[in-house]
Amino acid sequence: MNNTIIINILRFVLLVLAQVLIFNNLNFLGFINPMVYVIFFYWYPIKANKALFMLIAFLLGLTIDIFSDTLALNALASVSIAYIRPAIMRFCFGVNFDFQNFSFKNTTKLQRITFMALVVLIHHLIFYTFEILSIAHILLILKKVFATGIVTLILCILFSSLFSPKTE
């Protein structure tokens, strides 16, 4: 098997285990449970098969849902992020993203953090909007999106700096 495939399988399994065993049980301030598995959308290879990426995103979200009892909300948010990831990348990295030799190592740290922040924000917005499913509770949705999103983003940046290759 290809080294990239093994690394992505290992990331998938470790992120699921970390999310289910550690981060789902934090309950910081009574409602903040960071969703660190979204860093998978940052780490997944850019030029990989898009249909396979959608399937992997669905399986990642569904696996988290099975262990978290969240009725496919993670799967919905994950597939949505996988679908719009190219648009987010084009927004963050501009025309450089469209070139064949695009790599994160050719981007600035601010661009990478912006990309990760948008992924976290959109993921959480989809997740909490469908979890609460009431426009009357828009302030509760926004509170959860931003509070959980900030903690998730900080942890994702920390994990990215710790576990990403130094060439990135």
N, C-alpha and C positions, 0 to 999 in steps of 0.2 A: 504494500500500500504506500501511497504517496505520503511524504512527511507532513504536508499541509493538511491532509485528511485526518491523520492521526492527531495532530495538534487541535484541530477543530472538534473532533470527537471528545478529546480530553477536556477542552474548554466547556463544551456542552454539558458533559457529566458533572464537572466540578462546579459550574455555575448553578446547575439545578440543585446539587447537594447543598451548596452554600445558601442558596435562596430558601430552600425548604427547611433545612435544619437550623440555620442561624437567623437569617434576616426576616423570615416570616414570624419569628417569635420575639422580635425586639420590642415592638409596641412602645416606641419612644414617645413621651408626652401623651400617651393614650391612643394615638392614631397614626403615628409615623412608622411604617414598615418599609424600609428602602427596597426597591426592586432592582438589585444590582445585576440581574441577568440581562438587562438591556444593553450592557456593554458588549454582549455577543454581536450586536448589530454594528458595533464599531470595529470589532476584531475580525469579522468575517471577511474573506478576500473580496476585493472590489470587482474584479473581472470574472468571478466565478459564475456558474450557470444560475440564471435568475429563477428559473422554475424550481430548481433544487433548493435555492435559498428560501423561496416561499414555503416549500414543504418543511424544511428544517425549522423555519420560524414558527410554523404552525405546531410542529412537534414539540418545540421548546415551550411555547405558551401552553399547549395542552398538558404537557408533563407537569408544569408548575401548577396548572389548574387542578389536576388530579390530586396532587398532594396538598393543595391549599384550599380545596373545596370552593372555588370561585366561579363555577358555572361558565367556563370558556371565555371569561373576560380577558385573561392573559393571552389566550390564543387569538382573540379578535384584535387586541392591541398589537401583538407581535406581527401578525400577518399584515396589518395596516402599515406598520413601520417598515417591514420588508418591502412592501409595494412602493412606498413613497421615498425610500432611501435614496434612489438615484436623483430625485428632484431636490432633496435636502442637500445632497453632496454637490449638485450643480449650483445651488444657492450659496453654499459655504465656500466652495473651492473654485467657482467660476468655470471658465472655459478649459482650465487645466484638467478638470475631471474627465472631459470627453476624449482626451488623448490616451493612446494605448499604453504609454509608459507611465501613467499616473501612479504615484505612490504617496503615502502619508509622509514619508521622510522629506518630500519636496514641498511640504506645506508648513505654515507657521503654527506654533502652539495655540495661538488665539483662534485660528481657523478650526483646528481639531476640537478645541473646547466648545466653540460655537456649534459645531456639528453634533457633538455629544449632548450639549444642552438642548438643542432642537429635538433630537431623538427622544430624550427623556421627557421633555415638555409635551410633545405630541403623544407619546405613549401614555403618559399619565392622564392627559386630557381625555383620550379615548377611554382608558380604563375606568376612571372615576365618573365620567359622564354616563357610561353604561351601567356602572355599579349603582349609582344613585338614581339615575333615570327620571329626574324631575327637574324641570327648569326653575321651579319654585325654590330649589335648594342650590342655586347657582353659587352663592357665597360659600357654602360648604364644599362644593366641588372645587372651587378655586383655592380654598384654604388647603384642601388635601393635595391638589395638584402642585401647588407651589411649595408647601412645607415638605412633602415627601419628595418632590422633585429636587429641591436644593440638597437634601441629605443624600439622595440617590446620585446626583451629579458629583458631589464631593467624593463619595465612595468610588464612583466610576473613574474619576480623574486619578484618585489614589491608586486604584487597581491598575489603571492603564500605565501609570508611571512605574509601578512595581513589576508588572508581569509582561509588558510589551517588550519586544526586542529593542535593544539600545540603538539600532540603526533607524528606528522609526523616528 
